[in-house]
Amino acid sequence: MLKQDRGVAFHLTGFNTAPPAQLQADLAACLDVPRWVEIVLAGRPYPDLAALKSRAEFTLEPGEIRRAMAAHPRIGEQATGASKAEQSGVDSSAAQKFRAANVEYEERFGHVFLVCASGRGGGELLADLRERMGNDPETELAVAGRELVKIALLRLGKLVTT
């Protein structure tokens, strides 16, 4: 569970000095990719949040993308935790449209539609899904990976404060 879900975040100083075992679960909740967690932890101490986010922003491998996708709910379905706030722009009418679009997307690509939904409305997200249907599977997996990193950076910014 992310610490911000409990109303607690790490100050950057505390993040820099905490034992790795204390941070691993919270970082994995930001992005469930062991290599990402290890790289973020190995970069400590960070002088500022920008340096932390810079270290955390890198290209994921296809297997890492697939692993991380397993931890994300479908857009438009009942979300919990951090995903609930991130998908708050998807109202019930958009959620109904997403059900059919998600099925079509998953049949084409074999995985859930992943997008950084924070601050975006349901119509915009649905248009994004429809546009991405034109991608080939390899391109779409890479796009999903970039979206996962965007989500992770948002969550990391909530987990670590300055």
Buried (B, 14 or more C-beta within 10 A) or exposed (E): EBBBBEEEBBEBEEBBEBEEEEBBEBBBBBBBBEEBBEBBBEBBEBEEBEEBBEBBBEEBEEEBBBBBBEEBBBBBBEBEBBBEBBBBBBEEEBBEBBEEBBEEBEEBBEBBBBBBBBEBBBBBBBEBBEEBBEBEEEEBBBBBBBBBBBBBBBBBBBBBEE
